[in-house]
Every structure is written in structure tokens, then in C-alpha cells.
Amino acid sequence: MSSYLIVGAGVFGVSTAYHLIRKYPNANVTLVDRDAYDATSRVAASWDWNKVVRADYDDFVYCKLALEAQDIFVNDPLWAPYFKQTGVYWICRSDYAQNVVNHHRRLGRTDDIITLPISEARKLYGGIFEDADYSGAKEVLVNKGSGYALAGDALRAVTKEILHLGVKYVTAEVASLEIDAQNTCRGIRTVSGDVLRADHVLLCTGAYTPKLLELSAAQSGRSNLRSEDRILAAGITTGLAQLDEEEYKKYADMPVGFQGYLAEHGKPFIGSLPPTKDRELKWWGSKIFSNVREILPGRFVSAPPAGPDYQQWNVSRRMKQDIIEQKDLWFGSKSKHWNMTTHRICWDAFTSTSDFIISPHPAAKGLYLATCGSFHGFKFFPVIGKYVIDMLEGSLSPELEARWRWDRERPDALTAGNPEYPNAEMNDLLDTVAKL
Ligand SMILES: Cc1cc2nc3c(=O)[nH]c(=O)nc-3n(C[C@H](O)[C@H](O)[C@H](O)COP(=O)(O)OP(=O)(O)OC[C@H]3O[C@@H](n4cnc5c(N)ncnc54)[C@H](O)[C@@H]3O)c2cc1C
């Protein structure tokens, strides 16, 4: 009977465990994560109030994959309670909208997806986006099929389901990989010294992946384990504002908003999420920041700050200011009095083209990776594990294998025209402390 050790219980790890246990009900599948799946605070990027679930991609491959995932969010009783089909309102500064519409047509989809001139679009939804920033915008894409998921709730529910199906869950921090003299990865060693073994070791460790590979390289003396410039760990600030009862009524049925920017604007697309059950609107910041530190003598790697919670609740004034600025891109002066309640730094793993890495690791037999959500991985939760199994079994389509493999062409983000790549360093966003 095959055994699988999956490190990381975010969407990549849980989706893989879900598809594995359904395909092979007798398989020995163990998930290991530093946080309990039902902890009140987790470091996973996948653990969040909400995440956008959209199939509005101008990249055909991800458009198709996102539609496959979205159909499950809509129709499958395990996922449907966590999906809110609010639609998206996308202010486009490029040919993005036309590309999305063409992809949907090519895929034979009859989704409710349209492009509108700005003057017409800003009257929609009771005019809530009237004061948004339309500078340089060409048109607005409205797709009523997209929406958002209650991310943390969905992650908890699906994890609970797979535990019921026989997956084991171990709460422990993994310190390094166990690699034998024949270059085969046999398992992992936890920080407390326990060794867990399996035939397949899959790293779904998100932002922590480069650091874990670096530590394992040092521990095993195999420098080719390192991710080098393939993966960059980076954080993004998110912030919430709570509306009062009266104001909430105006935004209760709002769609997800997107400000689409280009690589030359030096910032990613900026989203505005509909209110949570506590009447809180959410935005993310324009700064995607790496945190490069010397983690071993002479080895500089970007990683989330040390500590059990990645210090994710320690948000500087500059980071909070970034959120205010992005909020204003949507709601301008009418939002000046809104009370900002909660801030968090969310850490993810990035590649320069935003393509995932779903691949065997060439440095050790039995070692695999499924990671690099690159700021867009959540929406694939219902399906991504199916493709990870294809990778494990060598049956991934040549197109996907080429997109997701460990060694592939890696243009820099600007050349790749990718605005969703880290654009800052965390140190530069921390509060300066007065020297007295
Ligand atoms: C601010 C922000 C907003 C986003 N918005 C969206 C969105 O709207 N829509 C969308 O589709 N995507 C979005 N994303 C991207 C998406 O959240 C991520 O791509 C996706 O959740 C990554 O999932 P993962 O499983 O790779 O990693 P994670 O969810 O980060 O999971 C990794 C897990 O590995 C565990 N782990 C790591 N190292 C160890 C170790 N050494 N030992 C034990 N456990 C370990 C961690 O505890 C964690 O639980 C957003 C990301 C950010 C940062």
C-alpha cells in the first residue's frame, strides 16, 4: 500500500489529500502542519476570511482550470456552502476583458460575462463604485459567475471531511527532510526530533518552502535541494473596515471589485471584497514584500519572520497606510470615516510567471512539490489535488508539466509582464524607531 506524507495543510496539501483518499481509499495519507486544522489562528495563506474565486483569467490554461474549480464550488455540496456568487467588477487597463471573454467563448461557456464602457458601469450596484479610480481604464468587465469563498471555513470543512475518510493529521513543525545515501527521500524530521516516513514526501509548504529546502540542503549536504531563484516567499498586508448597520445595507450585495494594473504601474491588481458576516470589507495592499535574511552563514533567503505565527498580526503603520490608499482607490472620500479594525500579513510563495510548481524534486527520489500559489492559488482548491496526483503518477498533460515543472524557463517578472510579483522588501515597510 502506497504511503504519502504531505507537509502543509493549505489548499495545495488538503486538495491533494482529498483526491488521494478518494482515488485510493486504502492509501496511507498523512498531513503534517505546524498548526492544527481548526486552530483559531493559522499561518496558511489559505486560511483567511475570504478569497476571490473567479474564472476571469486572460491566461487560457488558468481560465480553464478556474472554470473547472468554480463548477465544483457551485455544484458540489461539500464546497457550495462556502461559495458566494456575487460576481466581479473588474476595472481594466489593458485588453484583459476582451481576452477573458474570448477564452470563455472558446470554451463554449455561456456565462453571464460582459464588458461595459466606464460611464455605464459606474452606475451599477447603486453607484457604490462611482468614486473609484478609473484613471487609464479602458472598460469594465462584469462576470456574474465569479465571486468569493469563505476561505478559512472551506479549508476547515474539507479537512474535516478527509479526516473522516481516513487521512491522518499530525500537528508538528517539520525541521528537515530525511534523505538516505541512495538519494531517496524517506520522510521528514520534526523540530522535536520525531521522524515520519513515507514512500512519497510532498511539500505543500507555501511561503516556508525555500527556507525548508535551504535547511534540508544544509542538514543533508545536498546543495541541489535549494530552490535558489525559482521561489520567492513574500507577504501582502490585508485590512478590514467595519461598517455600521446603516452603511452595511449599501454594500451587502456588492460584487468583488478589481483594479487591474500593468507591470509598468509597479503594483498588483487591487481587490475589494464584499462584507463578512461581521459587516467588514476587506482590501489588500499594493506592496508585495520579500523578507530576505541570512538564515544560515552566507545563505540569504526570503522567508516569513521566525516565530510560530510568522508575526502575521504585527502590522506596521506603513503597511496599514498602504491599505487605506487601496481602499480609497475604490471608495474615496465617502470611506474616510470607516473604522479599520483588523490587519494581517498573508505569506505566499511566488514564481516570476505566477505559474505553480507541481513537480518531482530532481535532487531526491520520492520528493515532490506542489506550491507557489503566487497570490492566486486558492480558487483551485477543489481541483488542484487531482493534477498533483497526475504529477505523482507521471500523467500530467505535457502542457501542464511544462508550465509547472521545477526546471523551466524563468524570465524575470517584468519581462514576463507580471504585476503580481514581489515589489518591495519588508524592512523598508517597517516603522522607523526614533533614536534618542
Ligand atoms: C493577501 C493574499 C490574498 C490572496 N487572495 C487570493 C484570492 O482572492 N484568490 C485566490 O485564488 N488566491 C488568493 N491568494 C493566494 C492563495 O491564498 C495562495 O496561493 C494559496 O492559499 C496557497 O496555498 P498553499 O497550500 O500553497 O499554502 P498555505 O495556505 O500557505 O499553506 C502552507 C501550509 O504549510 C504549513 N507549513 C509550512 N512550513 C511548514 C513546516 N516546516 N512544518 C509544518 N507545516 C509547515 C503552514 O503551516 C501552512 O498551513 C492570496 C494570497 C494572499 C497572500
Ligand as a Chemical Component Dictionary entry (heavy atoms), coordinates in Angstrom:
data_LIG
# 
_chem_comp.id                   LIG 
_chem_comp.type                 NON-POLYMER 
_chem_comp.pdbx_formal_charge   0 
_chem_comp.three_letter_code    LIG 
# 
loop_
_chem_comp_atom.comp_id 
_chem_comp_atom.atom_id 
_chem_comp_atom.alt_atom_id 
_chem_comp_atom.type_symbol 
_chem_comp_atom.charge 
_chem_comp_atom.model_Cartn_x 
_chem_comp_atom.model_Cartn_y 
_chem_comp_atom.model_Cartn_z 
_chem_comp_atom.pdbx_ordinal 
LIG C1  C1  C 0 -3.198 38.663 0.714  1  
LIG C2  C2  C 0 -3.478 37.495 -0.167 2  
LIG C3  C3  C 0 -4.670 37.451 -0.860 3  
LIG C4  C4  C 0 -4.932 36.388 -1.720 4  
LIG N1  N1  N 0 -6.120 36.374 -2.369 5  
LIG C5  C5  C 0 -6.423 35.328 -3.165 6  
LIG C6  C6  C 0 -7.689 35.276 -3.781 7  
LIG O1  O1  O 0 -8.522 36.175 -3.584 8  
LIG N2  N2  N 0 -7.964 34.200 -4.565 9  
LIG C7  C7  C 0 -7.072 33.203 -4.780 10 
LIG O2  O2  O 0 -7.378 32.284 -5.532 11 
LIG N3  N3  N 0 -5.856 33.223 -4.180 12 
LIG C8  C8  C 0 -5.523 34.259 -3.376 13 
LIG N4  N4  N 0 -4.314 34.299 -2.744 14 
LIG C9  C9  C 0 -3.357 33.212 -2.960 15 
LIG C10 C10 C 0 -3.697 31.990 -2.142 16 
LIG O3  O3  O 0 -4.107 32.358 -0.844 17 
LIG C11 C11 C 0 -2.466 31.095 -2.062 18 
LIG O4  O4  O 0 -1.874 30.961 -3.327 19 
LIG C12 C12 C 0 -2.827 29.713 -1.554 20 
LIG O5  O5  O 0 -3.677 29.816 -0.428 21 
LIG C13 C13 C 0 -1.559 28.952 -1.218 22 
LIG O6  O6  O 0 -1.903 27.715 -0.668 23 
LIG P1  P1  P 0 -0.752 26.712 -0.162 24 
LIG O7  O7  O 0 -1.440 25.474 0.214  25 
LIG O8  O8  O 0 0.321  26.672 -1.190 26 
LIG O9  O9  O 0 -0.062 27.453 1.049  27 
LIG P2  P2  P 0 -0.601 27.837 2.534  28 
LIG O10 O10 O 0 -2.068 28.026 2.525  29 
LIG O11 O11 O 0 0.242  28.945 2.980  30 
LIG O12 O12 O 0 -0.300 26.520 3.339  31 
LIG C14 C14 C 0 1.010  26.135 3.659  32 
LIG C15 C15 C 0 0.932  25.333 4.932  33 
LIG O13 O13 O 0 2.215  24.749 5.164  34 
LIG C16 C16 C 0 2.444  24.737 6.555  35 
LIG N5  N5  N 0 3.901  24.636 6.766  36 
LIG C17 C17 C 0 4.864  25.386 6.154  37 
LIG N6  N6  N 0 6.077  25.009 6.587  38 
LIG C18 C18 C 0 5.878  24.027 7.483  39 
LIG C19 C19 C 0 6.756  23.258 8.277  40 
LIG N7  N7  N 0 8.071  23.443 8.236  41 
LIG N8  N8  N 0 6.234  22.329 9.101  42 
LIG C20 C20 C 0 4.876  22.142 9.154  43 
LIG N9  N9  N 0 3.998  22.847 8.434  44 
LIG C21 C21 C 0 4.501  23.782 7.604  45 
LIG C22 C22 C 0 1.862  26.050 7.043  46 
LIG O14 O14 O 0 1.567  25.994 8.411  47 
LIG C23 C23 C 0 0.614  26.171 6.161  48 
LIG O15 O15 O 0 -0.519 25.653 6.813  49 
LIG C24 C24 C 0 -3.999 35.346 -1.886 50 
LIG C25 C25 C 0 -2.804 35.386 -1.171 51 
LIG C26 C26 C 0 -2.536 36.437 -0.326 52 
LIG C27 C27 C 0 -1.241 36.464 0.406  53 
# 
loop_
_chem_comp_bond.comp_id 
_chem_comp_bond.atom_id_1 
_chem_comp_bond.atom_id_2 
_chem_comp_bond.value_order 
_chem_comp_bond.pdbx_ordinal 
LIG C1  C2  SING 1  
LIG C2  C3  SING 2  
LIG C2  C26 DOUB 3  
LIG C3  C4  DOUB 4  
LIG C4  N1  SING 5  
LIG C4  C24 SING 6  
LIG N1  C5  DOUB 7  
LIG C5  C6  SING 8  
LIG C5  C8  SING 9  
LIG C6  O1  DOUB 10 
LIG C6  N2  SING 11 
LIG N2  C7  SING 12 
LIG C7  O2  DOUB 13 
LIG C7  N3  SING 14 
LIG N3  C8  DOUB 15 
LIG C8  N4  SING 16 
LIG N4  C9  SING 17 
LIG N4  C24 SING 18 
LIG C9  C10 SING 19 
LIG C10 O3  SING 20 
LIG C10 C11 SING 21 
LIG C11 O4  SING 22 
LIG C11 C12 SING 23 
LIG C12 O5  SING 24 
LIG C12 C13 SING 25 
LIG C13 O6  SING 26 
LIG O6  P1  SING 27 
LIG P1  O7  DOUB 28 
LIG P1  O8  SING 29 
LIG P1  O9  SING 30 
LIG O9  P2  SING 31 
LIG P2  O10 DOUB 32 
LIG P2  O11 SING 33 
LIG P2  O12 SING 34 
LIG O12 C14 SING 35 
LIG C14 C15 SING 36 
LIG C15 O13 SING 37 
LIG C15 C23 SING 38 
LIG O13 C16 SING 39 
LIG C16 N5  SING 40 
LIG C16 C22 SING 41 
LIG N5  C17 SING 42 
LIG N5  C21 SING 43 
LIG C17 N6  DOUB 44 
LIG N6  C18 SING 45 
LIG C18 C19 SING 46 
LIG C18 C21 DOUB 47 
LIG C19 N7  SING 48 
LIG C19 N8  DOUB 49 
LIG N8  C20 SING 50 
LIG C20 N9  DOUB 51 
LIG N9  C21 SING 52 
LIG C22 O14 SING 53 
LIG C22 C23 SING 54 
LIG C23 O15 SING 55 
LIG C24 C25 DOUB 56 
LIG C25 C26 SING 57 
LIG C26 C27 SING 58 
# 
